[in-house]
């Protein structure tokens, strides 16, 4: 089975290196704007620009790949990401940085589509779950490690952007030197959001709410940490703790959801996220409890998206799995684009605690919706539920990496 991972090791190495350079940019940009005393709403707008670019890029990148191939498209997206990352050092301006973050998001989406469609082509049905797990570990490990590049912000103003751009540009080496044949980009069925809601209201609403939560956190988590009084090292550690916690708890919660009414696990995770976020909202000063709470928040929050995907897939026909999962990615992305503005509004009104107060309110709203759905529809018997599969919250193309979708297509 490990031979399946070795066959795609160049792709995994590329995403890890790239995310080490690009994954901390949201944190760095938020910290810089916070230090410049930019209004929280404007910081939220810059974060929203990134998620808007990510959403548009995930829908348009396929056309570029179909025209020039995976390797050339990957090189183009990495070049655009490198250039836009370096451009932050030219001038600190909210309007300019909003445009650059939009370009960042568009470019990252292009990279995701290149790599995920390539992985989908290379992975055999029997090994798809292992390849997907390796991809997620590489992606989140790079993102978590990259947070500590924030330490470079103590030097010259342009140094962190240069360091990030160097890593991003290096990610092209494993791809351009690979001996693997570039695949043909397959066609993916367009999602129907109306049908998706009719099939799985909780899956769709849950994905939208977790998008709001994660968009707010990624856009403004560093601002929360800074306003609590954390230094650069502690801010990087806090952001990294959330990401590591998010990876650690996905599989235990997924295992539990395969054995119980999955909706109860979703409702429980939203209840736990609301409790943890509420506790963090009440923390008026940093302390040793903060990274522990951050890790627990990440664990509950990161697990909710694949839980919602699994719940939706319990109700769809096999041939609709890829379309349904693609729709949930788009719903999540839309929520992530709105989340920073809601979080920023709460920060402006309540100060540092406002971010997690907003997150707690979102989680409570989803909890209430989930309790209503528990009463409105009987559960799918656990024996008839499809197995849980951890999935990345990246682009609609990632839906095809689901090993169950691959099995059902054959």
C-alpha positions, 0 to 999 in steps of 0.5 A: 500500500505504501507504494501508492504513496511513493508513486505520488510523493512528488505531488505531496512534497510540492503541496507541503513546501507550497503550504509552508510558504503560503499557509502563513500569509493570512496570519502575516497579513492580519498581524501587519494590518493589526500593527498598523491599527487598521480597522478590523472590518478592513482586515476582514475585507482583505481576508474575504478577498482571499476566499473570494479568489479561492472560490473563483479559482476553483471554478476556473482553473480547470480551463487553464489545465485543460488548455496547457496541461497540469505541469504548465498550469501548475508552473503558471499558478505558482509563478502568479502566487510567488509574484503576488506574495512578493508584491506585498513588500512593495507597499502596505495599502489595504486596497492593494493588499485586498487585490493581492490576497484575491490573486493569492486565493485564485492561485492557490485554488489553481494549485489545488485543482492541479494536484487533486486532479492529478492525485485522482488520476494516479490513485487506484481505487483500493489505495485512494483512502491512503493517498487522500490521508497522505495528501491531507497530512502533507497539506496541513503539516506544511500549513502548521509549520509555516506559521512559524515563519511569522518569526521573520517579521522581527527583521526587515518588513519584506523578509517574511514575504521573501521567505514565503515566496522562496518556499512557494517557488521551490514547490515547482521543483518536485513537479517539473522534475517528476517522471510521472505522466501528466493526466487528462483533466476529467469532467466533473458534474456540476452541483445542484444546490437546490437538490443538495438542500432537499437531500441533506439540509443539515449537511448543506447548512452545516457546511455553510456554517463551518465555512463562516467559522473557519473563514472568520478564524483564518482571517482574524485568528491572529488579530484575536491573539495579538489583541490578547497580548500574544507576541509573534511566537505565541501567535504562530504557536496558537495558529499552529495548535488549531491546525494540528488539533484539527488533524488529530481529532478528525479520525476519532470523531469520524470513527464515532459517527460511523457507529452512531446517528451521524447527525448526533455527532454533528450536533455534538461537535457544534455544541462542543465548538460553541462551548470552546469558542464561548470559553475563549471569548471569555478569556481576557488574557493569554495563558497556558490554557489558550493553545489547549483550547485552540487545539480543541477548537480546531479538532471539533471545527475541522472535523465538522466539514467531512462529517457534513459531507458524510451525512449528505452522502448517506442520502444521495445516490452513488452516482451523485456523490461527487456532485454533492460533495462538490456542492458542499465545497462551494457552500463552504467556500461561500461561507468562508468568504462571508465569515471574516466580515462577520468576525470583523464586525464582532471584533469592532464591537466587542474587542478581541473576544468578539471573534470567538463570540461570533464563532460561538453564535454561529455554532449555536445557530447550527446546533439549533438547526441540527436539533430541529433536523433530528426531530424532523427526520428519522436517522439513517441506520448506522448499518446503512451509513457509508463510512466516514472519510476525512476530506480537505476543504479545498476545491470541488475537484477534491470530491473525486478523491473520495474513495467511495466515489471512486468505487461507485463509479467503477 
